[in-house]
Amino acid sequence: MTDPATQLPAPDGSTDPHQWLEEVTGEDALAWVRERNAAAEAELDEARDPRARAGAPLAATLQHDIREILDAKDRIPGVVKRGDFLYNFWTDAEHERGLWRRTTLDSYRSEDPEWEILLDIDALNEAEGEDWVWHGARLLRPQEGEPYRHALIDLSHGGSDADVTREFDLETLSFVPPADGGFERPEAKGSLSWIDADTVWATTDFGEGTMTSSGYARQARIWRRGTELAQAELVHEVAASDMAVFAGHDSTPGWERDWVIEAHAFYDNTIHVVDRSQQPPALTAVEVPADLEANAHRDLGIFSPRSDWEVAEVTYPAGSLVVGDFARFQEGEPELHMLFEPTETTSLADMTITRTAVVLSILEDVVHRLEVHTRDEHGHWERQDLYPELRGAIGVSAVDADESDEVWVSVTDFIEPTRLLLGDLSEVAGGGEAGELELIKSAPARFDAEGLDVSQHFATSDDGTRIPYFEISRLDAQSGEGPRPTLLYGYGGFEISLTPSYLGGIGKAWLERGGTYVLANIRGGGEYGPRWHQAALKENRHRAYEDFASVAKDLVERGVTDRDHLAVRGGSNGGLLTGNMVTQYPELFGAVIIQVPLLDMKRYSHLLAGHSWMAEYGDPDTEDWEFVRTFSPYHLLREGVQYPPTFVLTSTRDDRVHPGHARKFTAAMESLGADVRYWENIEGGHGGAANNEQAARMNALLYTFLWNTIGKDS
């Protein structure tokens, strides 16, 4: 018999008793949120730190420790070179919303670089009475010999995806008012990007009917200085059912190009080259499959097929990298060369182009290695291994792809702090070797890694597929002392690969205190290229969840942990993953963390950006619902099930994944009498936090929850 207090949606999605909680800023909904925030904080703030002599509150201790790491002044500043300067955006305790600043390479090499402050976001907020969060900047390439002066800066309210764009003058260090001809785009999901000093590409909300059903721009326009945004010249418009349109200008001297991209869905695009010399501007499609990613750098066309691609009776496999003269390709005379061909164990993780070289970052069973490819004097491609001595997760980016062959190389691992090195590939094209790496910056350790070990293992999923995962634990924990509190993290979607990175706050709040951390490389991700992603799409989504559950089972079978000491954590698509863990595999876990999640898969396509994800999950308004319902956690909740302790976290300002998912799922679990708590940050956007203080608070609460549940007897 059904308990009259139970309020669950109908399994077929026909009724939804908690839909009122979708009113993001509704008075009743926010009152519901504040009540649960207070309850969660009251519970978690009471927990004591067993390592503190005076029994200090654990959450306060963790918040302080995590905040110190996030605000550390000896972090490595990430930089982008433009002209003579390296640009960086920086946050710390004194600058919560951050500083946009720049320095020279010589100064950057020093222990204490001299930074020129360009824009102080905290001071801007105080002056304007706003809550701006930095979203980035784009600089206009100046005429030869001139300094960089013109910038377009994106700012968002509270961290939401929707933002504004304002023109900024690097000479006067001030915004250019619209009254003086400055470019300024009102708040929307869109962008402005430079064409020249008086012209920009504009994709934004131009009024009724100009946004897609996913909430992104439909129109690409050319906007000229001194005119109204509404008067900008329409160049292309996509269907309302498409995801978005994107437009941009490549300003590489001698190889200038304009692009318009119709994004029909994720990994489903039509790419156009725009000839602005014609009136109206003429679009010429790049004749490639819709799931192929195409770009060009100087003369070189770069093609990344996601399914087998046949050109001139040659088949290039999915996941390969193919290059060739772009002009000849557009003229229907392709001369292509395959730089990378995947295997069962390898995939292309990334590609970086310098002036004369192509650097490939390759994953082999989720372990990085580098190759560099160059052309000899006859135009033939040559390959060599690059920096084979490097170990760990390796990131490569060009310092200035138009001007040099220098590359930034970052090296990190779960327990090894990040190092930033500078390399020079200018001799490689002539048959020489890559220049010796110069250590530029090295981050200090943020937690005690003594006795920690990193190992890789493989679980077997339900269909026999090998699923790799990394385990970070103490060596003494591997000697059979009994189950340790273990946190399993995963994502499994949108072809995003989870690779090693320094664990910083996780190390301090979890590993240093005796916890074990596990990172699972399940299907739906990109660790083995497009096939790994495609294996868990739509009606095959269950494979991602089976993979994750198989890793959990393997951890228990190997004696790493047991059910009572095993927790899972995931956010966004990973929140859908952990939502399915709590509903489909409740017997496997002692605790579950669900962050900024999708959970109501009947209504997801009608909420904010959800429409754009139907290529991943399916369309619940069609017969697809028959398989979508099988992984809709909101509709899988049942009476009579003992659900593990669950913590659901989200953000009011998340305008990508609607906070209604988290709210409704929590309300439904509460009606079952389940052990669930809920915390919603009033700011934060899809990342869940708008500044370091909020991020530290959020993470302190969730780690306190873990120590309260799976770690209470540790």
ABEGO torsion letter per residue (X at the ends): XBBAABBBBBAAGABBAAAAAABAABAAAAAAAAAAAAAAAAAAAABBBAABAAGBBAAAAAAAAAAAAAABAABBBBBBBBEABBBBBBBBAABAAEBBBBBBAAAAABABBBBBBABBAAAAAAAAGBABBBAEBBBBBBBBGBBBABBBBBBBBGGBABBBBBBBBAAAGBBBBAAAGBBBBBBBBBBBBBABAABBBBBBBAEBGABBAAGBBABBBBBBBGBBAAABBBABBBBAABABBBBBBBABBGABBBBBBBBABBGBBBBBBBBAABOBBBBBBBBBBAABBBBBBEABBBBBBABBBBBGGBBBBBGBBBBEBAAAAAAGBBBBBBABBBBAABBBABBBBBAABBBBBBBBGGBBBBBBBBBBAAGBBBBBBBGAABBEBBBBBBABAAABABBBBBBBBAABBBBBBBBBAAAAAAGBBBBBBBBABBBBBABBABGBBBBBBBBBBAAGBBBBBBBBBBAAAAAGAEBBBBBBBBAGBGGBBBBBBBAEAAAAAAAAAGBBBBBBBBBGBAAAEAAAAAAABEAAAAAAAAAAAAAAAAAAAAGABBAAABBBBBBEAAAAAAAAAAAAAAAABABBBBBGBBABAAAAAABEAAAAAAAAAEBAABAAAAAAAAABAAAABBBGBBBBBBBBBBBAABAABBAAAAAAAAAAAAAAGBBBBBBBBABGEAAGBABAAAAAAAAAAAAAAAAABAAAAX
